[in-house]
Amino acid sequence: MIGLAMPDVDVWSERVAVALGQNPGLFTGPGTNTYLVGTGRRRILLDTGQGVPGYLAVLEQAMARAGCDGLQEIVLTHGHVDHLGGVAQVLDRFGPLRVSKLPWPAFDAACPVAPVALGDGDAVHTEGATLRAVHTPGHAPDHLCFVLEEEAAIFSGDNVLGVGTTVIPAESGDLLDYLRSLERLLEEAPGRIYPAHGPLIADGPGRLRAYLAHRHDRERQILAALDRGPAPIAEVVKQVYTDVPEVLHRAAAQSVAAHLCKLEREGRVRRLDERPPLEATWSPR
Ligand SMILES: [Zn+2]
């Protein structure tokens, strides 16, 4: 994900402008995409970045480019810090605004105001745009994607990225849920996808199918590695992620753990001891 340059401000459709969160990194790529949605004087801000100094200037630049002079409200895809972390500074600058997300107390504690609850099927309206929430757990339990009804496009949050693949965190992620969420998005038959990191995805269904194929390939590789003999995850990572630099092996281990927990739930692998997933020795069923 490193090294991919994106402009700080861009306009991706008549109702979608992007302001880059100014938080580039190993897991955020060029940084978090925060979106101004709508066509009116006051727009929805979808995600807020991480709270990095310098973001507000970029947001104001994006507002000028998009032709608006205020914010209607803030909507969040999920409670990870690179999406929710900028709420405080946006409220400081623009005054009190409604903040909505799917409630998840463990994440919401970091939000400076109590978020208004949004759930599957709920809609948020603004001039020129309607966002319909789709509950898509897997990367995070509180994750919402949003269908932009006027374009049949999807704001995919961290479920589908413009570059790289989604991390399924060992503690709060769930790969089985995640794959179901990808299928659910595919059923929406989206056109383009507006991701939370990286560039616009023109062929939404194509990218969703590629993501599903990638996970199925990984699963086959992990099962093949275990067929050579029971092994801990670190050993599986070395065998499967031969093309990935060592600095990313910890993230890869999380991904393998997510796969093995899914396969365990499906009765296809088992642990040879009682240790947690990342430390256990795994064996085929
Ligand atoms: Zn996230």
py3Dmol code that shows the C-alpha trace and the ligand (Angstrom):
import py3Dmol

protein = """\
ATOM      1  CA  MET A   1       0.000   0.000   0.000  1.00  0.00           C
ATOM      2  CA  ILE A   2       2.946   2.331   0.525  1.00  0.00           C
ATOM      3  CA  GLY A   3       4.045   4.684  -2.222  1.00  0.00           C
ATOM      4  CA  LEU A   4       0.690   5.121  -3.885  1.00  0.00           C
ATOM      5  CA  ALA A   5       0.100   8.842  -4.316  1.00  0.00           C
ATOM      6  CA  MET A   6      -3.370  10.358  -4.306  1.00  0.00           C
ATOM      7  CA  PRO A   7      -4.328  14.030  -4.479  1.00  0.00           C
ATOM      8  CA  ASP A   8      -5.437  15.567  -1.156  1.00  0.00           C
ATOM      9  CA  VAL A   9      -8.697  16.668  -2.726  1.00  0.00           C
ATOM     10  CA  ASP A  10     -10.629  15.189  -5.625  1.00  0.00           C
ATOM     11  CA  VAL A  11     -14.137  15.239  -7.062  1.00  0.00           C
ATOM     12  CA  TRP A  12     -15.305  11.760  -8.091  1.00  0.00           C
ATOM     13  CA  SER A  13     -18.880  12.491  -9.141  1.00  0.00           C
ATOM     14  CA  GLU A  14     -21.392  15.352  -9.074  1.00  0.00           C
ATOM     15  CA  ARG A  15     -22.301  14.327  -5.521  1.00  0.00           C
ATOM     16  CA  VAL A  16     -19.074  12.785  -4.188  1.00  0.00           C
ATOM     17  CA  ALA A  17     -15.867  14.644  -3.289  1.00  0.00           C
ATOM     18  CA  VAL A  18     -12.960  13.151  -1.347  1.00  0.00           C
ATOM     19  CA  ALA A  19     -10.670  14.779   1.222  1.00  0.00           C
ATOM     20  CA  LEU A  20      -7.641  12.675   2.173  1.00  0.00           C
ATOM     21  CA  GLY A  21      -7.211  12.146   5.924  1.00  0.00           C
ATOM     22  CA  GLN A  22      -3.479  13.073   5.983  1.00  0.00           C
ATOM     23  CA  ASN A  23      -2.699   9.768   7.736  1.00  0.00           C
ATOM     24  CA  PRO A  24      -0.697   7.661   5.259  1.00  0.00           C
ATOM     25  CA  GLY A  25       0.794   4.448   6.627  1.00  0.00           C
ATOM     26  CA  LEU A  26       1.376   0.741   6.385  1.00  0.00           C
ATOM     27  CA  PHE A  27      -2.285  -0.108   6.972  1.00  0.00           C
ATOM     28  CA  THR A  28      -3.979   3.105   5.800  1.00  0.00           C
ATOM     29  CA  GLY A  29      -2.261   3.306   2.394  1.00  0.00           C
ATOM     30  CA  PRO A  30      -2.410   6.913   1.144  1.00  0.00           C
ATOM     31  CA  GLY A  31      -4.595   7.693   4.201  1.00  0.00           C
ATOM     32  CA  THR A  32      -8.311   7.518   4.970  1.00  0.00           C
ATOM     33  CA  ASN A  33     -10.680   8.819   2.303  1.00  0.00           C
ATOM     34  CA  THR A  34     -13.269  11.100   3.906  1.00  0.00           C
ATOM     35  CA  TYR A  35     -16.204  11.927   1.665  1.00  0.00           C
ATOM     36  CA  LEU A  36     -18.415  14.956   1.170  1.00  0.00           C
ATOM     37  CA  VAL A  37     -21.739  13.575  -0.090  1.00  0.00           C
ATOM     38  CA  GLY A  38     -24.634  15.492  -1.655  1.00  0.00           C
ATOM     39  CA  THR A  39     -25.204  18.519  -3.879  1.00  0.00           C
ATOM     40  CA  GLY A  40     -26.431  21.150  -1.406  1.00  0.00           C
ATOM     41  CA  ARG A  41     -24.780  23.919   0.589  1.00  0.00           C
ATOM     42  CA  ARG A  42     -24.325  21.533   3.522  1.00  0.00           C
ATOM     43  CA  ARG A  43     -23.081  18.005   2.906  1.00  0.00           C
ATOM     44  CA  ILE A  44     -22.793  14.731   4.763  1.00  0.00           C
ATOM     45  CA  LEU A  45     -19.219  14.014   5.905  1.00  0.00           C
ATOM     46  CA  LEU A  46     -18.663  10.239   5.660  1.00  0.00           C
ATOM     47  CA  ASP A  47     -15.783   9.290   8.010  1.00  0.00           C
ATOM     48  CA  THR A  48     -13.444  11.820   9.570  1.00  0.00           C
ATOM     49  CA  GLY A  49      -9.915  10.422   9.347  1.00  0.00           C
ATOM     50  CA  GLN A  50      -7.705  10.069  12.376  1.00  0.00           C
ATOM     51  CA  GLY A  51      -7.571  13.564  13.887  1.00  0.00           C
ATOM     52  CA  VAL A  52      -4.345  14.578  12.169  1.00  0.00           C
ATOM     53  CA  PRO A  53      -3.360  18.283  12.196  1.00  0.00           C
ATOM     54  CA  GLY A  54      -3.616  19.528   8.638  1.00  0.00           C
ATOM     55  CA  TYR A  55      -6.752  17.555   7.804  1.00  0.00           C
ATOM     56  CA  LEU A  56      -9.142  20.463   8.461  1.00  0.00           C
ATOM     57  CA  ALA A  57      -7.390  22.611   5.855  1.00  0.00           C
ATOM     58  CA  VAL A  58      -7.747  19.783   3.332  1.00  0.00           C
ATOM     59  CA  LEU A  59     -11.420  19.302   4.248  1.00  0.00           C
ATOM     60  CA  GLU A  60     -12.072  23.019   3.718  1.00  0.00           C
ATOM     61  CA  GLN A  61     -10.275  22.869   0.376  1.00  0.00           C
ATOM     62  CA  ALA A  62     -12.506  19.917  -0.605  1.00  0.00           C
ATOM     63  CA  MET A  63     -15.620  21.837   0.445  1.00  0.00           C
ATOM     64  CA  ALA A  64     -14.593  24.756  -1.744  1.00  0.00           C
ATOM     65  CA  ARG A  65     -13.908  22.413  -4.689  1.00  0.00           C
ATOM     66  CA  ALA A  66     -17.225  20.606  -4.174  1.00  0.00           C
ATOM     67  CA  GLY A  67     -19.141  23.898  -3.936  1.00  0.00           C
ATOM     68  CA  CYS A  68     -20.485  23.701  -0.382  1.00  0.00           C
ATOM     69  CA  ASP A  69     -19.875  25.818   2.692  1.00  0.00           C
ATOM     70  CA  GLY A  70     -21.046  23.672   5.579  1.00  0.00           C
ATOM     71  CA  LEU A  71     -21.570  20.194   6.960  1.00  0.00           C
ATOM     72  CA  GLN A  72     -25.021  18.723   7.604  1.00  0.00           C
ATOM     73  CA  GLU A  73     -23.850  15.825   9.776  1.00  0.00           C
ATOM     74  CA  ILE A  74     -21.195  13.153  10.247  1.00  0.00           C
ATOM     75  CA  VAL A  75     -21.773   9.491   9.350  1.00  0.00           C
ATOM     76  CA  LEU A  76     -19.202   6.805  10.219  1.00  0.00           C
ATOM     77  CA  THR A  77     -18.580   3.454   8.505  1.00  0.00           C
ATOM     78  CA  HIS A  78     -17.164   1.998  11.759  1.00  0.00           C
ATOM     79  CA  GLY A  79     -15.380   2.880  14.969  1.00  0.00           C
ATOM     80  CA  HIS A  80     -11.713   2.256  14.059  1.00  0.00           C
ATOM     81  CA  VAL A  81      -9.512   5.207  14.976  1.00  0.00           C
ATOM     82  CA  ASP A  82      -8.649   6.155  11.379  1.00  0.00           C
ATOM     83  CA  HIS A  83     -12.377   6.750  10.719  1.00  0.00           C
ATOM     84  CA  LEU A  84     -13.680   8.067  14.036  1.00  0.00           C
ATOM     85  CA  GLY A  85     -10.528   9.782  15.327  1.00  0.00           C
ATOM     86  CA  GLY A  86     -11.220  13.045  13.496  1.00  0.00           C
ATOM     87  CA  VAL A  87     -14.719  13.605  14.908  1.00  0.00           C
ATOM     88  CA  ALA A  88     -13.503  15.854  17.750  1.00  0.00           C
ATOM     89  CA  GLN A  89     -11.596  18.296  15.540  1.00  0.00           C
ATOM     90  CA  VAL A  90     -14.415  18.454  12.965  1.00  0.00           C
ATOM     91  CA  LEU A  91     -16.927  19.282  15.735  1.00  0.00           C
ATOM     92  CA  ASP A  92     -14.497  21.852  17.173  1.00  0.00           C
ATOM     93  CA  ARG A  93     -14.305  23.551  13.803  1.00  0.00           C
ATOM     94  CA  PHE A  94     -17.910  23.254  12.581  1.00  0.00           C
ATOM     95  CA  GLY A  95     -19.873  23.221  15.828  1.00  0.00           C
ATOM     96  CA  PRO A  96     -22.238  20.547  17.100  1.00  0.00           C
ATOM     97  CA  LEU A  97     -23.308  18.069  14.421  1.00  0.00           C
ATOM     98  CA  ARG A  98     -25.166  14.782  14.565  1.00  0.00           C
ATOM     99  CA  VAL A  99     -22.754  11.805  14.461  1.00  0.00           C
ATOM    100  CA  SER A 100     -24.288   8.471  13.389  1.00  0.00           C
ATOM    101  CA  LYS A 101     -22.941   4.920  13.288  1.00  0.00           C
ATOM    102  CA  LEU A 102     -23.869   1.390  14.240  1.00  0.00           C
ATOM    103  CA  PRO A 103     -23.418   1.346  18.030  1.00  0.00           C
ATOM    104  CA  TRP A 104     -20.482  -0.641  19.472  1.00  0.00           C
ATOM    105  CA  PRO A 105     -19.605   0.469  23.013  1.00  0.00           C
ATOM    106  CA  ALA A 106     -15.994  -0.767  22.916  1.00  0.00           C
ATOM    107  CA  PHE A 107     -15.229   1.578  19.984  1.00  0.00           C
ATOM    108  CA  ASP A 108     -17.736   4.343  20.732  1.00  0.00           C
ATOM    109  CA  ALA A 109     -16.037   5.250  24.008  1.00  0.00           C
ATOM    110  CA  ALA A 110     -13.478   7.127  21.868  1.00  0.00           C
ATOM    111  CA  CYS A 111     -16.196   9.295  20.273  1.00  0.00           C
ATOM    112  CA  PRO A 112     -16.502  12.780  21.871  1.00  0.00           C
ATOM    113  CA  VAL A 113     -20.314  12.672  21.562  1.00  0.00           C
ATOM    114  CA  ALA A 114     -22.697   9.731  21.922  1.00  0.00           C
ATOM    115  CA  PRO A 115     -23.390   8.564  18.353  1.00  0.00           C
ATOM    116  CA  VAL A 116     -26.944   8.315  17.050  1.00  0.00           C
ATOM    117  CA  ALA A 117     -27.730   4.676  16.209  1.00  0.00           C
ATOM    118  CA  LEU A 118     -27.778   3.641  12.551  1.00  0.00           C
ATOM    119  CA  GLY A 119     -28.708   0.080  11.582  1.00  0.00           C
ATOM    120  CA  ASP A 120     -29.111  -2.106   8.521  1.00  0.00           C
ATOM    121  CA  GLY A 121     -31.563  -0.530   6.065  1.00  0.00           C
ATOM    122  CA  ASP A 122     -31.579   2.910   7.709  1.00  0.00           C
ATOM    123  CA  ALA A 123     -31.224   5.848   5.329  1.00  0.00           C
ATOM    124  CA  VAL A 124     -29.530   9.230   5.706  1.00  0.00           C
ATOM    125  CA  HIS A 125     -30.819  11.945   3.374  1.00  0.00           C
ATOM    126  CA  THR A 126     -29.259  15.142   2.136  1.00  0.00           C
ATOM    127  CA  GLU A 127     -29.891  17.331  -0.899  1.00  0.00           C
ATOM    128  CA  GLY A 128     -29.042  15.239  -3.978  1.00  0.00           C
ATOM    129  CA  ALA A 129     -28.086  12.054  -2.133  1.00  0.00           C
ATOM    130  CA  THR A 130     -29.514   9.193  -0.081  1.00  0.00           C
ATOM    131  CA  LEU A 131     -27.232   6.828   1.812  1.00  0.00           C
ATOM    132  CA  ARG A 132     -28.692   3.437   2.764  1.00  0.00           C
ATOM    133  CA  ALA A 133     -26.814   1.539   5.459  1.00  0.00           C
ATOM    134  CA  VAL A 134     -25.882  -2.112   4.895  1.00  0.00           C
ATOM    135  CA  HIS A 135     -24.554  -3.936   7.959  1.00  0.00           C
ATOM    136  CA  THR A 136     -21.381  -5.657   6.788  1.00  0.00           C
ATOM    137  CA  PRO A 137     -19.530  -7.153   9.791  1.00  0.00           C
ATOM    138  CA  GLY A 138     -16.247  -9.032   9.435  1.00  0.00           C
ATOM    139  CA  HIS A 139     -13.487  -6.398   9.370  1.00  0.00           C
ATOM    140  CA  ALA A 140     -15.213  -4.820  12.363  1.00  0.00           C
ATOM    141  CA  PRO A 141     -18.442  -5.864  14.119  1.00  0.00           C
ATOM    142  CA  ASP A 142     -19.970  -2.377  13.744  1.00  0.00           C
ATOM    143  CA  HIS A 143     -19.114  -1.987  10.068  1.00  0.00           C
ATOM    144  CA  LEU A 144     -21.646  -0.320   7.756  1.00  0.00           C
ATOM    145  CA  CYS A 145     -21.348   0.098   4.012  1.00  0.00           C
ATOM    146  CA  PHE A 146     -23.598   2.655   2.359  1.00  0.00           C
ATOM    147  CA  VAL A 147     -25.446   2.400  -0.940  1.00  0.00           C
ATOM    148  CA  LEU A 148     -25.590   5.784  -2.651  1.00  0.00           C
ATOM    149  CA  GLU A 149     -29.056   5.284  -4.130  1.00  0.00           C
ATOM    150  CA  GLU A 150     -28.775   7.978  -6.836  1.00  0.00           C
ATOM    151  CA  GLU A 151     -25.719   6.242  -8.376  1.00  0.00           C
ATOM    152  CA  ALA A 152     -26.260   2.610  -7.312  1.00  0.00           C
ATOM    153  CA  ALA A 153     -22.722   2.995  -6.007  1.00  0.00           C
ATOM    154  CA  ILE A 154     -21.354   1.770  -2.683  1.00  0.00           C
ATOM    155  CA  PHE A 155     -19.233   3.418  -0.031  1.00  0.00           C
ATOM    156  CA  SER A 156     -17.412   0.291   1.094  1.00  0.00           C
ATOM    157  CA  GLY A 157     -15.556   1.554   4.182  1.00  0.00           C
ATOM    158  CA  ASP A 158     -12.745  -0.896   4.965  1.00  0.00           C
ATOM    159  CA  ASN A 159     -14.556  -3.899   3.459  1.00  0.00           C
ATOM    160  CA  VAL A 160     -13.235  -3.262  -0.045  1.00  0.00           C
ATOM    161  CA  LEU A 161     -10.141  -1.133  -0.581  1.00  0.00           C
ATOM    162  CA  GLY A 162      -8.802   0.755  -3.571  1.00  0.00           C
ATOM    163  CA  VAL A 163      -5.437  -0.865  -2.918  1.00  0.00           C
ATOM    164  CA  GLY A 164      -4.411  -4.012  -1.000  1.00  0.00           C
ATOM    165  CA  THR A 165      -6.735  -6.294   0.964  1.00  0.00           C
ATOM    166  CA  THR A 166      -8.757  -5.904   4.136  1.00  0.00           C
ATOM    167  CA  VAL A 167      -7.290  -6.958   7.491  1.00  0.00           C
ATOM    168  CA  ILE A 168      -9.507  -9.229   9.607  1.00  0.00           C
ATOM    169  CA  PRO A 169      -8.296  -8.442  13.163  1.00  0.00           C
ATOM    170  CA  ALA A 170      -7.907 -11.545  15.357  1.00  0.00           C
ATOM    171  CA  GLU A 171      -9.761 -10.061  18.379  1.00  0.00           C
ATOM    172  CA  SER A 172     -12.792  -8.387  16.800  1.00  0.00           C
ATOM    173  CA  GLY A 173     -12.850  -9.567  13.184  1.00  0.00           C
ATOM    174  CA  ASP A 174     -14.625 -12.588  11.715  1.00  0.00           C
ATOM    175  CA  LEU A 175     -13.747 -13.994   8.303  1.00  0.00           C
ATOM    176  CA  LEU A 176     -16.956 -15.985   7.877  1.00  0.00           C
ATOM    177  CA  ASP A 177     -18.976 -12.810   8.518  1.00  0.00           C
ATOM    178  CA  TYR A 178     -16.648 -10.896   6.206  1.00  0.00           C
ATOM    179  CA  LEU A 179     -17.152 -13.290   3.273  1.00  0.00           C
ATOM    180  CA  ARG A 180     -20.928 -13.131   3.798  1.00  0.00           C
ATOM    181  CA  SER A 181     -20.668  -9.333   3.791  1.00  0.00           C
ATOM    182  CA  LEU A 182     -18.837  -9.401   0.442  1.00  0.00           C
ATOM    183  CA  GLU A 183     -21.587 -11.660  -0.982  1.00  0.00           C
ATOM    184  CA  ARG A 184     -24.189  -9.256   0.385  1.00  0.00           C
ATOM    185  CA  LEU A 185     -22.496  -6.311  -1.366  1.00  0.00           C
ATOM    186  CA  LEU A 186     -22.352  -8.309  -4.594  1.00  0.00           C
ATOM    187  CA  GLU A 187     -26.138  -8.829  -4.346  1.00  0.00           C
ATOM    188  CA  GLU A 188     -26.494  -5.043  -4.363  1.00  0.00           C
ATOM    189  CA  ALA A 189     -24.947  -5.217  -7.865  1.00  0.00           C
ATOM    190  CA  PRO A 190     -23.024  -1.997  -7.355  1.00  0.00           C
ATOM    191  CA  GLY A 191     -21.573   0.070 -10.135  1.00  0.00           C
ATOM    192  CA  ARG A 192     -18.592   1.885  -8.768  1.00  0.00           C
ATOM    193  CA  ILE A 193     -17.213   1.509  -5.266  1.00  0.00           C
ATOM    194  CA  TYR A 194     -15.945   4.412  -3.179  1.00  0.00           C
ATOM    195  CA  PRO A 195     -13.450   2.791  -0.756  1.00  0.00           C
ATOM    196  CA  ALA A 196     -12.192   4.173   2.572  1.00  0.00           C
ATOM    197  CA  HIS A 197      -8.588   3.787   1.392  1.00  0.00           C
ATOM    198  CA  GLY A 198      -7.111   4.103  -2.099  1.00  0.00           C
ATOM    199  CA  PRO A 199      -8.509   5.165  -5.451  1.00  0.00           C
ATOM    200  CA  LEU A 200     -12.031   4.869  -6.866  1.00  0.00           C
ATOM    201  CA  ILE A 201     -13.005   1.346  -7.982  1.00  0.00           C
ATOM    202  CA  ALA A 202     -14.801   1.594 -11.344  1.00  0.00           C
ATOM    203  CA  ASP A 203     -15.838  -2.081 -11.559  1.00  0.00           C
ATOM    204  CA  GLY A 204     -17.438  -2.824  -8.176  1.00  0.00           C
ATOM    205  CA  PRO A 205     -18.672  -6.373  -8.889  1.00  0.00           C
ATOM    206  CA  GLY A 206     -15.334  -7.302 -10.497  1.00  0.00           C
ATOM    207  CA  ARG A 207     -13.418  -6.188  -7.404  1.00  0.00           C
ATOM    208  CA  LEU A 208     -15.834  -8.006  -5.066  1.00  0.00           C
ATOM    209  CA  ARG A 209     -15.427 -11.229  -7.043  1.00  0.00           C
ATOM    210  CA  ALA A 210     -11.628 -10.794  -7.019  1.00  0.00           C
ATOM    211  CA  TYR A 211     -11.697 -10.348  -3.217  1.00  0.00           C
ATOM    212  CA  LEU A 212     -13.754 -13.524  -2.782  1.00  0.00           C
ATOM    213  CA  ALA A 213     -11.433 -15.462  -5.120  1.00  0.00           C
ATOM    214  CA  HIS A 214      -8.377 -14.185  -3.217  1.00  0.00           C
ATOM    215  CA  ARG A 215      -9.751 -15.460   0.111  1.00  0.00           C
ATOM    216  CA  HIS A 216     -10.657 -18.829  -1.388  1.00  0.00           C
ATOM    217  CA  ASP A 217      -7.120 -19.141  -2.828  1.00  0.00           C
ATOM    218  CA  ARG A 218      -5.604 -18.325   0.575  1.00  0.00           C
ATOM    219  CA  GLU A 219      -7.810 -20.925   2.208  1.00  0.00           C
ATOM    220  CA  ARG A 220      -6.615 -23.587  -0.239  1.00  0.00           C
ATOM    221  CA  GLN A 221      -2.973 -22.592   0.390  1.00  0.00           C
ATOM    222  CA  ILE A 222      -3.409 -22.747   4.171  1.00  0.00           C
ATOM    223  CA  LEU A 223      -5.051 -26.176   3.994  1.00  0.00           C
ATOM    224  CA  ALA A 224      -2.255 -27.362   1.682  1.00  0.00           C
ATOM    225  CA  ALA A 225       0.372 -26.132   4.182  1.00  0.00           C
ATOM    226  CA  LEU A 226      -1.326 -28.054   7.030  1.00  0.00           C
ATOM    227  CA  ASP A 227      -1.498 -31.166   4.849  1.00  0.00           C
ATOM    228  CA  ARG A 228       2.304 -31.237   5.063  1.00  0.00           C
ATOM    229  CA  GLY A 229       1.928 -31.650   8.831  1.00  0.00           C
ATOM    230  CA  PRO A 230       0.457 -29.853  11.879  1.00  0.00           C
ATOM    231  CA  ALA A 231       2.003 -26.412  12.340  1.00  0.00           C
ATOM    232  CA  PRO A 232       1.713 -23.154  14.272  1.00  0.00           C
ATOM    233  CA  ILE A 233       0.545 -20.080  12.397  1.00  0.00           C
ATOM    234  CA  ALA A 234       4.044 -18.555  12.124  1.00  0.00           C
ATOM    235  CA  GLU A 235       5.089 -21.639  10.133  1.00  0.00           C
ATOM    236  CA  VAL A 236       2.006 -21.463   7.897  1.00  0.00           C
ATOM    237  CA  VAL A 237       2.747 -17.775   7.204  1.00  0.00           C
ATOM    238  CA  LYS A 238       6.291 -18.623   6.053  1.00  0.00           C
ATOM    239  CA  GLN A 239       4.951 -21.227   3.653  1.00  0.00           C
ATOM    240  CA  VAL A 240       2.004 -19.247   2.274  1.00  0.00           C
ATOM    241  CA  TYR A 241       3.160 -15.613   2.268  1.00  0.00           C
ATOM    242  CA  THR A 242       6.399 -16.105   0.329  1.00  0.00           C
ATOM    243  CA  ASP A 243       5.676 -12.941  -1.698  1.00  0.00           C
ATOM    244  CA  VAL A 244       5.085 -10.681   1.310  1.00  0.00           C
ATOM    245  CA  PRO A 245       7.861  -8.700   3.067  1.00  0.00           C
ATOM    246  CA  GLU A 246       8.609  -9.817   6.637  1.00  0.00           C
ATOM    247  CA  VAL A 247       7.409  -6.479   8.082  1.00  0.00           C
ATOM    248  CA  LEU A 248       3.883  -7.559   7.120  1.00  0.00           C
ATOM    249  CA  HIS A 249       4.107 -11.068   8.589  1.00  0.00           C
ATOM    250  CA  ARG A 250       2.303 -10.065  11.794  1.00  0.00           C
ATOM    251  CA  ALA A 251      -0.643  -8.845   9.751  1.00  0.00           C
ATOM    252  CA  ALA A 252      -0.412 -12.016   7.665  1.00  0.00           C
ATOM    253  CA  ALA A 253      -0.535 -14.094  10.868  1.00  0.00           C
ATOM    254  CA  GLN A 254      -3.805 -12.353  11.777  1.00  0.00           C
ATOM    255  CA  SER A 255      -5.187 -13.215   8.377  1.00  0.00           C
ATOM    256  CA  VAL A 256      -4.149 -16.881   8.712  1.00  0.00           C
ATOM    257  CA  ALA A 257      -5.699 -16.946  12.201  1.00  0.00           C
ATOM    258  CA  ALA A 258      -8.936 -15.570  10.742  1.00  0.00           C
ATOM    259  CA  HIS A 259      -8.934 -18.321   8.102  1.00  0.00           C
ATOM    260  CA  LEU A 260      -8.192 -21.071  10.638  1.00  0.00           C
ATOM    261  CA  CYS A 261     -10.936 -19.862  13.026  1.00  0.00           C
ATOM    262  CA  LYS A 262     -13.389 -19.943  10.126  1.00  0.00           C
ATOM    263  CA  LEU A 263     -12.237 -23.445   9.104  1.00  0.00           C
ATOM    264  CA  GLU A 264     -12.460 -24.561  12.744  1.00  0.00           C
ATOM    265  CA  ARG A 265     -16.061 -23.313  12.927  1.00  0.00           C
ATOM    266  CA  GLU A 266     -16.716 -25.326   9.768  1.00  0.00           C
ATOM    267  CA  GLY A 267     -15.124 -28.444  11.312  1.00  0.00           C
ATOM    268  CA  ARG A 268     -12.337 -28.612   8.720  1.00  0.00           C
ATOM    269  CA  VAL A 269      -9.291 -28.007  10.972  1.00  0.00           C
ATOM    270  CA  ARG A 270      -8.600 -28.389  14.701  1.00  0.00           C
ATOM    271  CA  ARG A 271      -6.168 -27.208  17.335  1.00  0.00           C
ATOM    272  CA  LEU A 272      -3.816 -29.789  18.864  1.00  0.00           C
ATOM    273  CA  ASP A 273      -3.718 -27.796  22.136  1.00  0.00           C
ATOM    274  CA  GLU A 274      -5.844 -25.335  24.113  1.00  0.00           C
ATOM    275  CA  ARG A 275      -3.785 -22.265  23.234  1.00  0.00           C
ATOM    276  CA  PRO A 276      -5.204 -19.142  21.538  1.00  0.00           C
ATOM    277  CA  PRO A 277      -5.290 -19.168  17.713  1.00  0.00           C
ATOM    278  CA  LEU A 278      -2.018 -17.287  17.138  1.00  0.00           C
ATOM    279  CA  GLU A 279      -0.042 -19.635  19.439  1.00  0.00           C
ATOM    280  CA  ALA A 280      -1.775 -22.977  18.860  1.00  0.00           C
ATOM    281  CA  THR A 281      -0.573 -25.826  16.682  1.00  0.00           C
ATOM    282  CA  TRP A 282      -3.121 -26.479  13.949  1.00  0.00           C
ATOM    283  CA  SER A 283      -3.938 -29.693  12.187  1.00  0.00           C
ATOM    284  CA  PRO A 284      -6.325 -30.810   9.452  1.00  0.00           C
ATOM    285  CA  ARG A 285      -9.467 -32.488  10.787  1.00  0.00           C
TER     286      ARG A 285
END
"""
ligand_1 = """\
1
ZN
Zn -11.130 -0.319 9.907
"""
view = py3Dmol.view(width=600, height=400)
view.addModel(protein, "pdb")
view.setStyle({"model": 0}, {"cartoon": {"style": "trace"}})
view.addModel(ligand_1, "xyz")
view.setStyle({"model": 1}, {"stick": {}})
view.zoomTo()
view.show()
